[in-house]
Every structure is written in C-alpha cells, then in structure tokens.
Amino acid sequence: MPFPTRPATDADRAAIRALTRDTFSWGDYVMRHWDEWLADSAGTMLVALDDSDTPIGLTRISMLSETEAWVQATRVHKDHRRRGMAHQLVDETIAWAKQRGGSVARLVIEDWNSASIGHVEALGFRKVSDWMMAERGVGDASPVPEGNGGQRVRGAERLRPAPAAEADPAFMSWQRSELSRSARGLFPPVGWRWRALATDDLRNSARAGELLAGRAGWAIAGVSRDTFEVRWTETSAEDAYDMARALVDAASDHPVERIEAKLVDVDWLTQAFRRVGCKLSGLHVFERAIN
C-alpha cells in the first residue's frame, strides 16, 4: 500500500531533524541545507507521512540543467524500512523531474556504503563513473613539509586565472581526454552534485576568476569557507603531478586550511594527488534514465 506523500514545508523542520539525527556516525547534512532547499524553485523535497501527518521519509531532487536531475538525501525512519518507502519517494520525485523535461536522474554514493549501492541498483540506477575525493591540509595545517628544513618548496609550475577566451580550448582538450571519457563528460559544478560539463561552465568560471591555467593544464577551483575546492581538472598523465602540486600551491596562496579536489578515478591522476600528500576516498556516480 503506497504511503501518503507531499512536498516538505517548514513545519516539518523538527520531524526531519529527528529523522536525520543519526544517519551517519557524524550526523547528517540535511538540516544544514534545509532552508536553502525549501527556497529552491529548481528542486523539491518530498516527505512520506505516518497516520498523524508526521514525516517518516524524505527525498530531495533538483534540476541541474534542462534535462539533468539530481537525487539526494533519501532517508527513511528506521521503523519503516524495507516497506518500499524509499522506492516510492524516488519514483515520485523522478516523475516530478520528468514533468519538467528531465531525461536522466543521477546520484552519488561513497564506495564504502555497500547497502546504499545495492539499494539504488534495485531502484534502477547504474554506475556510470568512479571518482575520488582528495584532501589534505595546506599552510599551517599542512601535514606534508616538502623541502629542506621543514619548509615547503613551491613547485616550478604556476597556475594563473585564465581569461574566458580559454574556455573553448580547455573544453576541446577535455573532450578528447581520458579524463572526460572516464567521467562520462560529468563534473560537480557545486557541492556533491554532478552534471554534464559545458563550455559555458568554463567561461563562467573564468569570469569568476575560478578557471585556472598553466602549462600542465586547466582547473576550476575556488575558495569556500576554509577550503580550496577543485571541481574540475584537465591535464595529462605526464603533467598530472605538476598540476597536483600547482593546485596545492594555489591553495596555499589563500587563507584556507585545506584543499579538496573531486577527481575522476583515473590511476595516473589519483596517484599524482597521493604523491602531494592527499588522502583519497572513493565515490560512485549512478544514473537512471527518465522514461
């Protein structure tokens, strides 16, 4: 029997806080984004309800482009699991995306979460690309002194803000690369959401001062709070180490505590970031056609 559902409202705040309090050992990210998601006209949060109209399940979906939808934050109260609620919520949110022109829905899962991987595969999602999150401290928080006397020695390569005119050559290079093929053309424009990269993404990043270029290639990177976030990298196997080191140097030029880079899981790229002292953890991007 289907569960009653409806769009989430601000009156659900306390119930959702209770529902998501112990999702992971560290808590959950849902309440950090609650106000933002409620206000987002490009997305919706759907809740499943018990007999007293209290939310006992949640799913969030948003349109990242005219045809690409992103599914996240699927949560079910522990007393109501294995009853098809998550399946129903995901199906209903995908129907919402279809009404708005969506042709594909995607989501991401960390590679250690085998239970969730099995679940989304049962929902009709298939893995399309593998990624790594590379992280390390920089500046005073750096765990890896490089050079004599414990002083970090900058690499020979430098990255500079690229003009918008470099968007086209950067995109053409990416389209021909092993990185693009392994990524299936996807990148994370913001946060933990992936969609197809377009030339305008590079052009807009350049206008914001976040398209960086050097002999070793290009990257989209910028400061978010105490983190230097690298969202896209185009380089070669021969230049990957120089690019990784140049990105750490670029991060060190800002008052941040760490660098985070979302990398396509291609061995020569991830090994380069390991060489510069990054800790890596795996991610899988899944997708489902919207019919």
C-alpha positions as CSV (number, residue, x, y, z in Angstrom):
1,M,0.0,0.0,0.0
2,P,1.5,3.4,-1.0
3,F,2.5,5.9,1.7
4,P,0.9,9.3,1.6
5,T,3.4,11.9,0.4
6,R,3.5,15.7,-0.1
7,P,6.1,18.4,-0.6
8,A,8.0,19.3,2.6
9,T,7.2,22.5,4.4
10,D,9.0,24.5,7.1
11,A,6.5,23.0,9.7
12,D,8.4,19.6,9.1
13,R,11.7,21.0,10.4
14,A,11.6,19.3,13.8
15,A,10.5,16.0,12.4
16,I,13.2,16.0,9.8
17,R,15.8,17.0,12.3
18,A,14.8,14.0,14.4
19,L,14.7,11.7,11.4
20,T,18.2,12.6,10.2
21,R,19.9,13.0,13.6
22,D,21.8,9.6,13.4
23,T,22.0,8.9,9.7
24,F,25.8,8.7,9.9
25,S,28.2,8.5,12.7
26,W,28.8,12.2,12.4
27,G,25.1,13.1,11.9
28,D,23.7,14.3,8.6
29,Y,23.9,17.2,6.1
30,V,20.2,17.6,5.5
31,M,19.5,20.3,8.2
32,R,22.5,22.4,7.0
33,H,20.7,22.8,3.7
34,W,17.1,22.7,4.8
35,D,16.3,26.4,4.3
36,E,18.2,26.6,1.0
37,W,16.3,23.5,-0.3
38,L,12.9,24.8,0.8
39,A,13.6,28.1,-1.1
40,D,15.0,26.4,-4.3
41,S,12.4,26.6,-7.1
42,A,14.6,24.3,-9.2
43,G,14.0,21.4,-6.8
44,T,11.6,19.8,-4.4
45,M,11.7,17.8,-1.2
46,L,9.1,15.1,-0.9
47,V,8.1,13.6,2.5
48,A,6.3,10.4,3.3
49,L,3.9,10.5,6.2
50,D,2.6,8.4,9.0
51,D,-1.1,8.4,10.2
52,S,-0.5,11.6,12.1
53,D,0.9,13.5,9.1
54,T,4.4,13.3,10.6
55,P,7.3,12.9,8.1
56,I,8.9,9.4,8.3
57,G,10.7,9.6,5.0
58,L,12.4,12.2,2.8
59,T,13.9,12.6,-0.7
60,R,15.3,15.7,-2.4
61,I,15.5,16.2,-6.2
62,S,16.7,19.2,-8.2
63,M,17.1,20.1,-11.8
64,L,20.8,20.8,-12.6
65,S,20.1,21.6,-16.3
66,E,17.1,21.5,-18.6
67,T,17.3,17.7,-18.8
68,E,19.5,16.5,-15.8
69,A,18.1,15.8,-12.3
70,W,19.9,15.2,-9.1
71,V,18.6,12.9,-6.4
72,Q,19.9,13.1,-2.8
73,A,19.0,12.9,0.9
74,T,16.8,9.8,0.7
75,R,16.0,9.0,4.3
76,V,13.5,6.5,5.9
77,H,12.7,6.2,9.6
78,K,14.3,3.0,11.0
79,D,10.9,1.7,12.0
80,H,9.5,1.9,8.4
81,R,12.4,0.5,6.3
82,R,12.0,-2.4,3.9
83,R,8.5,-1.5,3.1
84,G,9.1,0.2,-0.3
85,M,9.0,3.8,1.0
86,A,12.4,4.8,-0.5
87,H,11.4,3.3,-3.8
88,Q,8.1,5.2,-3.8
89,L,9.8,8.5,-2.9
90,V,12.4,8.2,-5.5
91,D,9.9,7.2,-8.2
92,E,7.6,10.2,-7.3
93,T,10.5,12.7,-7.4
94,I,11.7,11.3,-10.7
95,A,8.1,11.8,-12.0
96,W,8.4,15.4,-10.8
97,A,11.6,15.8,-12.9
98,K,10.0,14.2,-15.9
99,Q,7.2,16.8,-15.9
100,R,9.9,19.5,-16.1
101,G,11.7,18.0,-19.0
102,G,14.2,15.7,-17.2
103,S,15.6,12.8,-19.2
104,V,18.2,11.5,-16.7
105,A,18.5,11.4,-12.9
106,R,21.8,10.9,-11.1
107,L,23.1,10.5,-7.5
108,V,26.4,9.8,-5.8
109,I,27.3,7.2,-3.1
110,E,30.6,6.7,-1.2
111,D,32.3,3.4,-2.2
112,W,32.1,2.0,1.4
113,N,28.3,2.2,1.5
114,S,27.5,-1.1,0.0
115,A,24.0,-1.2,1.5
116,S,23.0,2.0,-0.3
117,I,24.7,0.9,-3.5
118,G,22.6,-2.3,-3.5
119,H,19.5,-0.2,-2.8
120,V,19.9,2.3,-5.7
121,E,20.8,-0.5,-8.1
122,A,17.4,-2.1,-7.1
123,L,15.8,1.2,-7.9
124,G,17.1,1.0,-11.5
125,F,20.3,3.2,-11.2
126,R,23.5,2.0,-12.8
127,K,27.0,3.2,-12.0
128,V,28.4,5.4,-14.8
129,S,31.6,6.8,-13.3
130,D,34.1,6.5,-10.5
131,W,35.5,9.5,-8.6
132,M,37.9,10.2,-5.8
133,M,37.8,12.9,-3.2
134,A,41.4,14.1,-2.5
135,E,42.0,16.1,0.7
136,R,45.0,17.5,2.6
137,G,45.9,20.4,4.8
138,V,47.6,23.4,3.5
139,G,49.5,26.3,5.0
140,D,49.9,25.9,8.8
141,A,47.6,22.9,8.6
142,S,49.8,21.1,6.1
143,P,50.8,17.6,7.2
144,V,53.5,17.3,4.5
145,P,56.5,19.5,4.8
146,E,58.3,19.5,1.4
147,G,61.9,20.6,1.1
148,N,64.8,21.3,3.4
149,G,64.4,22.4,7.0
150,G,60.6,21.6,7.0
151,Q,59.8,24.5,4.7
152,R,57.5,23.7,1.9
153,V,59.2,24.3,-1.5
154,R,56.8,25.6,-4.2
155,G,56.7,23.7,-7.5
156,A,58.0,25.1,-10.7
157,E,54.6,25.3,-12.2
158,R,52.2,28.2,-11.6
159,L,48.5,28.4,-12.2
160,R,47.0,31.8,-13.2
161,P,43.4,33.0,-13.6
162,A,42.5,32.2,-17.2
163,P,40.5,34.6,-19.5
164,A,37.1,33.5,-20.8
165,A,38.8,33.0,-24.2
166,E,40.5,29.9,-22.9
167,A,37.1,28.2,-22.3
168,D,36.9,26.8,-25.8
169,P,40.5,25.3,-26.0
170,A,40.1,23.9,-22.4
171,F,36.8,22.3,-23.3
172,M,38.2,20.8,-26.6
173,S,41.1,19.4,-24.7
174,W,38.8,17.8,-22.1
175,Q,36.5,16.3,-24.8
176,R,39.5,14.4,-26.3
177,S,40.9,13.3,-23.0
178,E,40.9,10.0,-21.0
179,L,39.5,12.1,-18.1
180,S,36.4,13.1,-19.9
181,R,35.8,9.5,-21.1
182,S,36.1,8.1,-17.6
183,A,33.9,10.9,-16.2
184,R,31.3,10.3,-18.9
185,G,31.5,14.1,-19.5
186,L,30.4,14.9,-16.0
187,F,31.7,17.3,-13.3
188,P,30.5,18.6,-10.0
189,P,29.6,22.3,-10.5
190,V,28.8,22.8,-6.8
191,G,28.8,20.6,-3.8
192,W,28.1,16.9,-4.2
193,R,26.1,17.1,-7.5
194,W,27.3,16.0,-10.9
195,R,26.1,17.0,-14.4
196,A,27.5,17.3,-17.9
197,L,30.2,19.9,-18.3
198,A,29.5,22.6,-20.9
199,T,31.7,25.3,-22.4
200,D,29.7,27.9,-20.5
201,D,30.8,26.4,-17.2
202,L,34.4,27.1,-18.1
203,R,33.5,30.5,-19.5
204,N,31.5,31.5,-16.3
205,S,34.3,30.1,-14.1
206,A,36.8,32.3,-15.9
207,R,34.6,35.4,-15.3
208,A,34.5,34.5,-11.7
209,G,38.3,34.1,-11.5
210,E,38.0,30.4,-10.9
211,L,39.3,28.9,-14.2
212,L,43.0,28.4,-13.6
213,A,45.5,27.6,-16.3
214,G,49.2,26.7,-16.6
215,R,51.5,24.6,-18.7
216,A,50.1,21.5,-17.0
217,G,46.5,22.2,-18.0
218,W,43.4,23.8,-16.5
219,A,41.3,23.5,-13.4
220,I,38.1,25.0,-11.9
221,A,38.9,25.9,-8.3
222,G,37.9,28.5,-5.7
223,V,37.6,29.2,-2.0
224,S,34.6,28.1,0.0
225,R,34.9,29.0,3.7
226,D,38.2,27.4,4.9
227,T,38.6,25.1,1.9
228,F,40.1,25.5,-1.6
229,E,37.8,23.4,-3.7
230,V,38.9,21.9,-7.0
231,R,35.9,20.9,-9.0
232,W,37.4,20.0,-12.4
233,T,40.8,19.2,-13.7
234,E,42.1,18.8,-17.3
235,T,45.7,17.6,-17.5
236,S,47.7,14.6,-18.9
237,A,49.5,11.6,-17.4
238,E,52.8,13.4,-17.9
239,D,51.7,16.6,-16.3
240,A,49.4,15.3,-13.6
241,Y,52.0,15.6,-10.7
242,D,52.9,19.1,-11.7
243,M,49.2,20.0,-11.8
244,A,48.5,18.5,-8.4
245,R,51.5,20.3,-6.9
246,A,50.5,23.6,-8.6
247,L,46.9,23.3,-7.1
248,V,48.3,22.8,-3.6
249,D,50.5,25.9,-4.2
250,A,47.4,27.8,-5.4
251,A,45.5,26.7,-2.3
252,S,48.4,27.9,-0.1
253,D,48.1,31.4,-1.6
254,H,44.7,31.7,0.2
255,P,43.8,31.9,3.9
256,V,42.4,28.3,3.9
257,E,43.1,25.2,6.0
258,R,42.8,22.5,3.3
259,I,42.4,21.6,-0.3
260,E,39.6,19.3,-1.5
261,A,39.7,18.0,-5.1
262,K,37.0,15.9,-6.8
263,L,38.9,13.8,-9.3
264,V,37.9,11.3,-11.9
265,D,39.3,8.0,-10.8
266,V,42.0,7.6,-13.4
267,D,45.1,5.9,-11.8
268,W,47.7,8.4,-13.0
269,L,45.6,11.4,-11.8
270,T,44.8,9.9,-8.3
271,Q,48.4,8.8,-7.9
272,A,49.6,12.3,-8.6
273,F,47.5,13.7,-5.8
274,R,48.7,10.9,-3.4
275,R,52.2,12.0,-4.2
276,V,51.5,15.5,-3.0
277,G,50.1,14.1,0.3
278,C,46.4,13.8,-0.3
279,K,44.2,11.3,1.4
280,L,41.7,9.8,-1.1
281,S,38.3,8.3,-0.7
282,G,36.1,6.8,-3.4
283,L,32.8,7.9,-4.8
284,H,30.5,6.3,-7.4
285,V,28.1,8.3,-9.7
286,F,24.9,6.5,-10.7
287,E,22.2,7.4,-13.2
288,R,18.8,6.3,-14.2
289,A,17.0,7.2,-17.5
290,I,13.8,9.1,-17.0
291,N,11.2,7.5,-19.4
